[in-house]
C-alpha cells in the first residue's frame, strides 16, 4: 500500500498561492520549490490545522 499524503493537493496549491510560490510549481514542479519555502508551507499547514482543531 502506498503512503497517503497528509495534505490534500488543493491545500498545497492554496498555500503555494498564498506564499507566492505557485508560479514556480506550475512552471517547474514541486521539486523546484526551495527548502525554505517548503518549510514555510509546512508552518502554514500547521497553523491551519491548529485553527481547525480550536474551532471544533
C-alpha positions as a Python dict, from the first residue, in 0.01 Angstrom:
ca = {
    (1, 'X'): (0, 0, 0),
    (2, 'X'): (138, 341, -99),
    (3, 'X'): (179, 602, 177),
    (4, 'X'): (-100, 858, 183),
    (5, 'X'): (-17, 1228, 183),
    (6, 'X'): (-131, 1422, 483),
    (7, 'X'): (-200, 1746, 297),
    (8, 'X'): (-452, 1742, 16),
    (9, 'X'): (-337, 1865, -323),
    (10, 'X'): (-587, 2150, -301),
    (11, 'X'): (-442, 2266, 31),
    (12, 'X'): (-86, 2252, -106),
    (13, 'X'): (-184, 2467, -405),
    (14, 'X'): (-379, 2710, -186),
    (15, 'X'): (-78, 2756, 45),
    (16, 'X'): (161, 2785, -251),
    (17, 'X'): (-55, 3065, -393),
    (18, 'X'): (-69, 3242, -58),
    (19, 'X'): (310, 3225, -17),
    (20, 'X'): (384, 3327, -375),
    (21, 'X'): (543, 3004, -500),
    (22, 'X'): (252, 2878, -711),
    (23, 'X'): (404, 3008, -1036),
    (24, 'X'): (723, 2812, -967),
    (25, 'X'): (519, 2497, -901),
    (26, 'X'): (327, 2543, -1226),
    (27, 'X'): (638, 2612, -1436),
    (28, 'X'): (890, 2373, -1280),
    (29, 'X'): (709, 2141, -1040),
    (30, 'X'): (729, 2089, -664),
    (31, 'X'): (1095, 1986, -684),
    (32, 'X'): (1190, 2343, -772),
    (33, 'X'): (1042, 2494, -456),
    (34, 'X'): (1319, 2590, -215),
    (35, 'X'): (1365, 2418, 119),
    (36, 'X'): (1287, 2745, 293),
    (37, 'X'): (958, 2782, 105),
    (38, 'X'): (869, 2417, 175),
    (39, 'X'): (928, 2485, 543),
    (40, 'X'): (705, 2792, 523),
    (41, 'X'): (436, 2579, 360),
    (42, 'X'): (456, 2325, 642),
    (43, 'X'): (434, 2604, 903),
    (44, 'X'): (126, 2744, 729),
    (45, 'X'): (-36, 2398, 712),
    (46, 'X'): (25, 2352, 1086),
    (47, 'X'): (-134, 2691, 1158),
    (48, 'X'): (-439, 2594, 951),
    (49, 'X'): (-467, 2257, 1128),
    (50, 'X'): (-436, 2419, 1473),
    (51, 'X'): (-706, 2674, 1388),
    (52, 'X'): (-930, 2395, 1264),
    (53, 'X'): (-884, 2198, 1587),
    (54, 'X'): (-955, 2505, 1803),
    (55, 'X'): (-1285, 2563, 1621),
    (56, 'X'): (-1407, 2211, 1699),
}
